[in-house]
Amino acid sequence: MPRQQPTSQASRIQYRRPQASRSRRAPNTAGAARAGYPAQRTRGDWYALRRRRRRNRRLARLGVLAALACVAAAAVFFLLPSVQNLLTPKPEKPTAEVLVAAKAVAAPEESLPIVAIDPGHGGVDRGTEGPGFGEYEMTWRTANDLADLLEADGRFTPYLTITEEESQNPDTARIKPSERAQRAAAQGAQLLLSIHGNSDVSASTSGYECYAIPPGRANHEESLRFAHCLTQGFGALGQRLRGLDGVRYLYYGDNDEKLLYESDDTTVHDDPTFGVLEYAQCPAVLSEQCFLTNSADVDLLADEDGCQRAAQLYYEAICSWFNLEPNQ
């Protein structure tokens, strides 16, 4: 087979002629002649300038964001309480009764005068022996009856200088009269009454007597006035007042002997008196309620009914000393 001649066809591959490469544009140096600028800026200087501009823009944006954050924080700080007040429901206005009650609760209670009551003897110190009971029992019973009367009155604050344990437990150490007076002073007592029972070798000896703070000492005048309030009540009951008018002063001599003076003797002595009066820091009286060695005195002022009767007389005398009328 005869060989075919190739037909001439245009080639589909197009060849481009290489073009002459463009020359790079020369850097612009038009402004090189201005004062303060270098004659020609290098590529490194140009990149450094771009970095500085970018950094300055970032710093500017951060400054703006910081300022906005401060403004937002200030707005929250000042506006949040107002928003809370709006959201919180307002309490109802208290009624007049509630306001009055609140004032009554807030008002401090008026302090009441403190009356110290000293039940004589107690503990290992039993005192005088009566018919079936001791002096410590009589004084404790009378003191508690008096405290009940003062509490029921509502105008006084009674204070017992010793506890029931110190009074009724025979194994308890004796509480000295000076310590009793100091306890009363620590409580701020305005008046002190020490209750005792009397005794004598003769069963016929009877009557009432009390001892005030002696002349020349602090609180003497008010103690004497309280003593007269006591003798007035016991005298009105029919009890015989011993001595001049039932009020006496007692001192202890150099050998601890008792030196007795009547109420009209205003001589000032340096000898000590009863411990509870010696150390008292308020008007004070030691009362010898009755003779436990006399059956008539015991029936009148020492048994259970007698202690209540004596407590009533003490209560009335205390009211009189404070210039108050006793409650009936």
HULIN-V627817 format. One line per field, one symbol per residue. burial: I if it has 24 or more other ideal C-beta (glycine too) atoms within 12 Angstrom, else O. Layout:
burial=???
This chain:
burial=OOOOOOOOOOOOOOOOOOOOOOOOOOOOOOOOOOOOOOOOOOOOOOOOOOOOOOOOOOOOOOOOOOOOOOOOOOOOOOOOOOOOOOOOOOOOOOOOOOOOOOOOOOOOOOOOIIIIIIIIIIIOIIIIOIIOIIIIIIIIIIIIIIIOIIOOIOIIIIIIIIOOOIIIOOOOOIIOIIIIIIIIIOIOIIIIIIIIIIIOOOOOOIIIIIIIIIIOIOIIOIIIIIIIIIIIIIOOIOIIIIIOIIIIIIIOOOOOOOOIIIIOOOOOOOIIIIIIIIIIIIIIIIIIIIIIIIOOIIOIIIIOOIIIIIIIIIIIIIIIIIOOOIOO
